[in-house]
Amino acid sequence: MENTTDTNTPKPTEQPAASATSDKPTPLTTPHHAKMSRSTKGILLGVGAVVLALTGGLAGALINEVFDANDSSLSILETAADDGNTVVTQDEESIAAVAKAVSPSVVSVLTSSTKASPFYNRTIEQAGAGSGIIVSSNGYILTNKHVIADADTVTVVLPNGKTYKNVSVLGTDPLNDIAVLKISGAKNLPAATLGDSKTIRIGQTVVAIGNALGQYQNSVTSGIISGTGRPVVASTDGTASGDAESLTDLIQTDAAINSGNSGGPILNLKGQVIGINTAIAADAQGIGFAIPIGATKGLLHHVIKTGKVERAYLGVQYVSITPEVKDEYDLPVAKGDYIYAENGSSVQSGGPAAKAGIVDGDIITAVNGFTVGEVASVASLISEYEPGDKVEITVLRDGRERKFTATLGTYRS
């Protein structure tokens, strides 16, 4: 995750590693109020508060459990074979067609929790509502971590009204604010198709679907992609408080996203999921944010194949190169991720990057041929793969381009 100092010089991004020391991601904070807000520092976005697109007072236990890996009903994610991001048609029929095709895959995620009241020895019941997207026909659902945070129970409601109670929270990815749910025994559910968030374009038309305000299920809005690679600092109270958390590489859109939309999809005009809606700017018009779907793919595939909530990691700390960083460190390129740490080594000893031959001071310019800083950061690109996958890492070292093959490690959140 990219951090910033008061001088606008980013500190190293920490990519999760097996070590419990410096490269574990900071857990995302838990929203507790009916209107949960997250803030962005003005130096990042020029706006004040970012509000979670979630309704209700939530809470939900983070459950890093595994399920039965021998479940015979496991199915492969519906992943797009082609790039649907080059569609240029923007007429009403295209948007209507996307809404009709994908709405059956968008669910309402309802949570409940019980908290002790500070008065009269009573308990208080709290309820919350968000959205989710069915990603496999046998009941795997993708949503935001903050949607189910601290919940005692999770209920999923399909667009046709069918309700599933006591839905399992298989686990979460705190780095990307992602949670994976499972409806036990489900069959033949309408799964959405996952697209390619690496090839999205600014100005591209998108469609958002979700449980707006927690009561208008499958509300459909449309807009464009306004920006990519956006960093957001989020907190539960709309300030940069102690529970503030960083999200990076977000998709910015002007499609209307409202409370209750958290966890719902943002789609291209082929109806492919390219992101998961997560937050909106509270004091601005038409500024919403979504997690790129690529940041979830490795985790999802691994969960369905192995039953384990694990994701891949490379084991480096880095600074994403900006014009300011380039000047500060006198770097020879304007894009990439500079492997650097203020204290100690920026490459985890014995980790995947170290074993591959990557060292302090290298500049990672590409992952499997995808340009770092243009398509996404190293962390986001690595998130597309599973633990044990081999990836080609291109680095710039002493003015020369070098390529290394790294076998990605396993990180358990």
ROROSE-752867 format. One line per 8 residues: their letters; for each residue x, y, z of C-alpha. Coordinates in nm, 3 decimals, m for minus. Example, Ala and Ser with C-alpha at 12.3 -4.5 7.8 and 13.67 -1.06 7.14 Angstrom:
BEGIN
AS> 1.230:m0.450:0.780 | 1.367:m0.106:0.714
//
This chain:
BEGIN
MENTTDTN> 0.000:0.000:0.000 | 0.131:0.345:m0.082 | 0.169:0.582:0.212 | 0.252:0.950:0.202 | 0.437:1.185:0.429 | 0.357:1.550:0.494 | 0.609:1.638:0.225 | 0.412:1.437:m0.032
TPKPTEQP> 0.697:1.186:m0.065 | 0.547:0.835:m0.053 | 0.681:0.582:0.191 | 0.738:0.229:0.069 | 0.441:0.016:m0.022 | 0.435:m0.303:0.179 | 0.340:m0.616:m0.007 | 0.230:m0.901:0.220
AASATSDK> 0.484:m1.168:0.292 | 0.488:m1.481:0.499 | 0.680:m1.294:0.766 | 0.475:m1.131:1.037 | 0.712:m0.836:1.058 | 0.716:m0.555:0.807 | 0.516:m0.672:0.514 | 0.183:m0.775:0.657
PTPLTTPH> m0.096:m0.545:0.539 | m0.262:m0.331:0.802 | m0.611:m0.471:0.864 | m0.892:m0.258:0.729 | m1.098:m0.082:0.990 | m1.444:m0.186:1.094 | m1.734:0.053:1.038 | m1.970:0.080:1.332
HAKMSRST> m2.228:0.341:1.243 | m2.536:0.366:1.027 | m2.351:0.595:0.791 | m1.995:0.479:0.778 | m1.747:0.716:0.623 | m1.394:0.693:0.505 | m1.170:0.990:0.445 | m0.914:1.076:0.186
KGILLGVG> m0.630:1.310:0.260 | m0.651:1.629:0.062 | m0.300:1.578:m0.073 | m0.418:1.262:m0.241 | m0.752:1.348:m0.390 | m0.834:1.706:m0.311 | m1.156:1.597:m0.141 | m1.242:1.553:0.223
AVVLALTG> m1.441:1.249:0.327 | m1.501:0.927:0.141 | m1.812:0.743:0.252 | m1.837:0.368:0.242 | m2.112:0.265:0.006 | m2.277:0.070:0.284 | m2.586:0.115:0.498 | m2.655:0.026:0.856
GLAGALIN> m2.450:m0.021:1.169 | m2.236:m0.318:1.086 | m2.014:m0.554:1.241 | m1.892:m0.895:1.131 | m1.636:m1.139:1.251 | m1.331:m1.167:1.034 | m1.323:m1.538:0.974 | m1.004:m1.669:0.824
EVFDANDS> m1.139:m2.020:0.794 | m1.120:m2.281:0.524 | m1.400:m2.495:0.393 | m1.412:m2.847:0.263 | m1.164:m2.866:m0.023 | m1.326:m3.188:m0.134 | m1.658:m3.019:m0.209 | m1.757:m3.189:m0.533
SLSILETA> m1.968:m2.891:m0.634 | m1.667:m2.665:m0.684 | m1.684:m2.488:m1.016 | m1.444:m2.270:m1.209 | m1.496:m1.894:m1.212 | m1.657:m1.753:m1.524 | m1.364:m1.556:m1.665 | m1.390:m1.364:m1.987
ADDGNTVV> m1.195:m1.505:m2.281 | m1.187:m1.172:m2.463 | m1.128:m0.810:m2.371 | m1.465:m0.640:m2.342 | m1.320:m0.299:m2.261 | m1.297:m0.183:m2.622 | m1.673:m0.165:m2.672 | m1.759:0.193:m2.768
TQDEESIA> m2.138:0.179:m2.800 | m2.301:0.395:m2.533 | m2.669:0.388:m2.620 | m2.945:0.310:m2.377 | m2.998:m0.036:m2.520 | m2.641:m0.136:m2.434 | m2.679:m0.029:m2.072 | m3.021:m0.193:m2.049
AVAKAVSP> m2.879:m0.515:m2.193 | m2.599:m0.518:m1.935 | m2.845:m0.456:m1.653 | m3.074:m0.735:m1.772 | m2.791:m0.985:m1.815 | m2.603:m0.920:m1.491 | m2.871:m0.815:m1.240 | m2.958:m1.178:m1.155
SVVSVLTS> m2.598:m1.221:m1.031 | m2.607:m0.920:m0.796 | m2.727:m0.997:m0.443 | m2.810:m0.805:m0.129 | m2.586:m0.883:0.167 | m2.761:m0.824:0.501 | m2.580:m0.841:0.834 | m2.681:m0.836:1.197
STKASPFY> m2.486:m0.805:1.518 | m2.552:m0.766:1.888 | m2.356:m0.524:2.103 | m2.366:m0.453:2.474 | m2.532:m0.123:2.558 | m2.355:0.107:2.805 | m2.695:0.169:2.966 | m2.917:m0.052:3.177
NRTIEQAG> m2.725:m0.374:3.103 | m2.908:m0.414:2.775 | m2.794:m0.526:2.432 | m2.837:m0.342:2.106 | m2.910:m0.514:1.779 | m2.753:m0.357:1.473 | m2.828:m0.428:1.109 | m2.643:m0.340:0.791
AGSGIIVS> m2.684:m0.383:0.419 | m2.448:m0.402:0.126 | m2.418:m0.580:m0.207 | m2.237:m0.880:m0.349 | m2.173:m1.053:m0.679 | m2.214:m1.426:m0.748 | m1.888:m1.547:m0.902 | m1.957:m1.919:m0.932
SNGYILTN> m2.273:m2.120:m0.989 | m2.231:m2.316:m0.666 | m2.259:m2.017:m0.437 | m1.933:m1.827:m0.406 | m1.997:m1.456:m0.357 | m1.756:m1.164:m0.365 | m1.820:m0.856:m0.149 | m1.629:m0.599:0.054
KHVIADAD> m1.465:m0.688:0.383 | m1.621:m0.384:0.546 | m1.970:m0.504:0.448 | m1.946:m0.810:0.674 | m1.705:m0.676:0.937 | m1.808:m0.778:1.292 | m2.134:m0.937:1.177 | m2.281:m1.217:1.388
TVTVVLPN> m2.489:m1.339:1.095 | m2.483:m1.283:0.719 | m2.790:m1.323:0.498 | m2.791:m1.317:0.118 | m3.102:m1.222:m0.079 | m3.121:m1.301:m0.451 | m3.300:m1.064:m0.691 | m3.589:m1.312:m0.714
GKTYKNVS> m3.641:m1.283:m0.340 | m3.491:m1.617:m0.243 | m3.314:m1.578:0.089 | m3.017:m1.770:0.229 | m2.951:m1.730:0.601 | m2.633:m1.803:0.796 | m2.411:m1.762:0.491 | m2.048:m1.855:0.560
VLGTDPLN> m1.771:m1.597:0.555 | m1.484:m1.805:0.418 | m1.226:m1.536:0.469 | m1.106:m1.189:0.379 | m0.825:m1.002:0.207 | m0.754:m0.694:0.423 | m0.516:m0.547:0.165 | m0.794:m0.512:m0.092
DIAVLKIS> m1.106:m0.488:0.130 | m1.241:m0.814:m0.012 | m1.446:m1.089:0.150 | m1.550:m1.426:0.006 | m1.886:m1.573:0.109 | m2.030:m1.919:0.041 | m2.392:m2.032:0.024 | m2.387:m2.393:0.139
GAKNLPAA> m2.536:m2.642:m0.102 | m2.619:m2.386:m0.370 | m2.643:m2.502:m0.731 | m2.704:m2.343:m1.069 | m2.683:m1.985:m0.948 | m2.632:m1.719:m1.218 | m2.262:m1.637:m1.201 | m2.125:m1.312:m1.341
TLGDSKTI> m1.831:m1.311:m1.584 | m1.508:m1.153:m1.465 | m1.341:m0.909:m1.704 | m0.991:m0.766:m1.729 | m0.930:m0.453:m1.522 | m0.579:m0.413:m1.668 | m0.717:m0.294:m2.002 | m0.980:m0.045:m1.886
RIGQTVVA> m0.964:0.305:m2.035 | m1.037:0.648:m1.892 | m1.359:0.767:m2.053 | m1.490:0.413:m2.098 | m1.863:0.369:m2.024 | m1.941:0.158:m1.717 | m2.251:0.033:m1.536 | m2.290:m0.004:m1.158
IGNALGQY> m2.547:m0.230:m0.992 | m2.619:m0.262:m0.622 | m2.853:m0.254:m0.323 | m2.886:0.126:m0.309 | m2.961:0.265:0.038 | m3.009:m0.093:0.155 | m3.365:m0.100:0.020 | m3.356:m0.050:m0.357
QNSVTSGI> m3.221:m0.383:m0.472 | m3.044:m0.401:m0.809 | m3.042:m0.027:m0.868 | m2.863:0.046:m1.196 | m2.656:0.356:m1.275 | m2.407:0.436:m1.549 | m2.116:0.668:m1.608 | m1.756:0.659:m1.720
ISGTGRPV> m1.419:0.566:m1.577 | m1.280:0.897:m1.454 | m0.940:0.774:m1.340 | m0.733:0.471:m1.248 | m0.466:0.391:m0.991 | m0.627:0.616:m0.729 | m0.499:0.593:m0.369 | m0.754:0.652:m0.092
VASTDGTA> m0.703:0.681:0.283 | m1.021:0.563:0.452 | m1.155:0.573:0.805 | m1.484:0.494:0.975 | m1.554:0.850:1.088 | m1.448:1.049:0.782 | m1.123:1.167:0.939 | m0.761:1.056:0.921
SGDAESLT> m0.800:0.895:1.262 | m0.617:0.603:1.415 | m0.834:0.356:1.226 | m0.746:0.505:0.887 | m0.662:0.251:0.619 | m0.504:0.280:0.275 | m0.644:0.136:m0.046 | m0.448:0.172:m0.367
DLIQTDAA> m0.497:0.130:m0.742 | m0.869:0.204:m0.722 | m1.088:0.277:m1.023 | m1.254:0.619:m1.006 | m1.597:0.655:m1.167 | m1.874:0.912:m1.193 | m2.144:0.643:m1.206 | m2.374:0.713:m0.912
INSGNSGG> m2.279:0.490:m0.618 | m2.491:0.514:m0.305 | m2.495:0.370:0.044 | m2.564:m0.001:0.014 | m2.369:m0.037:m0.311 | m2.053:m0.160:m0.137 | m1.959:m0.502:m0.274 | m2.162:m0.465:m0.592
PILNLKGQ> m2.005:m0.477:m0.938 | m1.898:m0.212:m1.183 | m1.924:m0.350:m1.536 | m1.808:m0.282:m1.889 | m2.056:m0.280:m2.177 | m2.005:m0.650:m2.238 | m2.142:m0.716:m1.892 | m1.806:m0.824:m1.751
VIGINTAI> m1.716:m0.735:m1.392 | m1.418:m0.499:m1.392 | m1.441:m0.377:m1.033 | m1.612:m0.398:m0.693 | m1.771:m0.075:m0.571 | m1.638:0.030:m0.233 | m1.661:0.403:m0.154 | m1.775:0.749:m0.257
AADAQGIG> m1.648:1.100:m0.189 | m1.893:1.251:0.058 | m1.824:1.616:m0.021 | m1.802:1.596:m0.399 | m2.025:1.512:m0.693 | m1.970:1.203:m0.905 | m1.660:1.062:m0.738 | m1.685:0.694:m0.654
FAIPIGAT> m1.424:0.423:m0.619 | m1.405:0.054:m0.706 | m1.149:m0.218:m0.640 | m1.014:m0.355:m0.972 | m1.141:m0.708:m1.027 | m0.787:m0.819:m1.109 | m0.691:m0.761:m0.745 | m0.935:m1.037:m0.646
KGLLHHVI> m0.877:m1.302:m0.913 | m0.585:m1.490:m0.761 | m0.760:m1.519:m0.425 | m1.089:m1.630:m0.582 | m0.935:m1.896:m0.802 | m0.729:m2.027:m0.511 | m1.030:m2.044:m0.277 | m1.238:m2.238:m0.528
KTGKVERA> m0.956:m2.478:m0.621 | m0.811:m2.547:m0.276 | m1.066:m2.432:m0.020 | m0.803:m2.209:0.141 | m0.824:m1.831:0.175 | m0.468:m1.754:0.068 | m0.312:m1.521:m0.182 | 0.017:m1.479:m0.358
YLGVQYVS> 0.295:m1.244:m0.253 | 0.634:m1.140:m0.389 | 0.800:m1.016:m0.070 | 0.919:m0.663:m0.146 | 0.868:m0.311:m0.018 | 0.853:m0.040:m0.278 | 0.772:0.319:m0.360 | 0.549:0.379:m0.661
ITPEVKDE> 0.732:0.622:m0.888 | 0.572:0.963:m0.933 | 0.738:1.280:m1.069 | 0.816:1.377:m0.708 | 0.965:1.036:m0.626 | 1.167:1.036:m0.949 | 1.324:1.368:m0.854 | 1.367:1.281:m0.486
YDLPVAKG> 1.562:0.962:m0.555 | 1.712:1.069:m0.889 | 1.558:0.773:m1.068 | 1.613:0.711:m1.441 | 1.247:0.627:m1.525 | 0.910:0.792:m1.470 | 0.709:0.472:m1.416 | 0.758:0.161:m1.209
DYIYAENG> 0.793:0.058:m0.846 | 1.124:0.140:m0.676 | 1.233:m0.129:m0.428 | 1.326:0.075:m0.127 | 1.287:0.078:0.251 | 1.378:0.355:0.493 | 1.505:0.105:0.747 | 1.651:m0.236:0.675
SSVQSGGP> 1.614:m0.440:0.360 | 1.324:m0.387:0.122 | 1.344:m0.748:0.000 | 1.222:m1.016:0.240 | 1.504:m1.250:0.329 | 1.437:m1.592:0.180 | 1.119:m1.468:0.014 | 1.012:m1.520:m0.347
AAKAGIVD> 1.176:m1.200:m0.475 | 1.505:m1.271:m0.298 | 1.515:m1.627:m0.429 | 1.457:m1.495:m0.781 | 1.754:m1.257:m0.757 | 1.574:m0.925:m0.701 | 1.767:m0.686:m0.475 | 1.735:m0.351:m0.299
GDIITAVN> 1.739:m0.061:m0.542 | 1.588:m0.249:m0.836 | 1.303:m0.078:m1.019 | 1.026:m0.321:m1.115 | 0.894:m0.210:m1.453 | 0.676:m0.504:m1.556 | 0.507:m0.820:m1.426 | 0.454:m1.086:m1.693
GFTVGEVA> 0.484:m0.816:m1.955 | 0.231:m0.575:m1.800 | 0.379:m0.232:m1.737 | 0.397:m0.132:m1.371 | 0.265:0.218:m1.309 | 0.072:0.221:m1.634 | m0.154:m0.079:m1.581 | m0.129:m0.120:m1.204
SVASLISE> 0.120:m0.146:m0.917 | 0.325:m0.455:m0.840 | 0.087:m0.557:m0.559 | m0.221:m0.537:m0.782 | m0.057:m0.728:m1.066 | 0.065:m1.001:m0.831 | m0.289:m1.030:m0.691 | m0.402:m1.174:m1.025
YEPGDKVE> m0.201:m1.490:m0.959 | m0.216:m1.776:m0.713 | 0.044:m1.893:m0.463 | 0.297:m2.113:m0.641 | 0.251:m1.944:m0.979 | 0.566:m1.843:m1.164 | 0.581:m1.486:m1.291 | 0.838:m1.295:m1.493
ITVLRDGR> 0.957:m0.981:m1.316 | 1.128:m0.717:m1.530 | 1.356:m0.480:m1.341 | 1.586:m0.192:m1.421 | 1.923:m0.226:m1.246 | 2.222:0.000:m1.308 | 2.065:0.124:m1.629 | 2.010:m0.225:m1.770
ERKFTATL> 1.686:m0.419:m1.804 | 1.689:m0.763:m1.645 | 1.428:m1.036:m1.619 | 1.379:m1.277:m1.330 | 1.137:m1.562:m1.271 | 0.979:m1.566:m0.926 | 0.766:m1.840:m0.771 | 0.504:m1.658:m0.569
GTYRS> 0.472:m1.732:m0.200 | 0.163:m1.797:0.012 | 0.015:m1.532:0.238 | m0.266:m1.615:0.480 | m0.456:m1.306:0.592
//
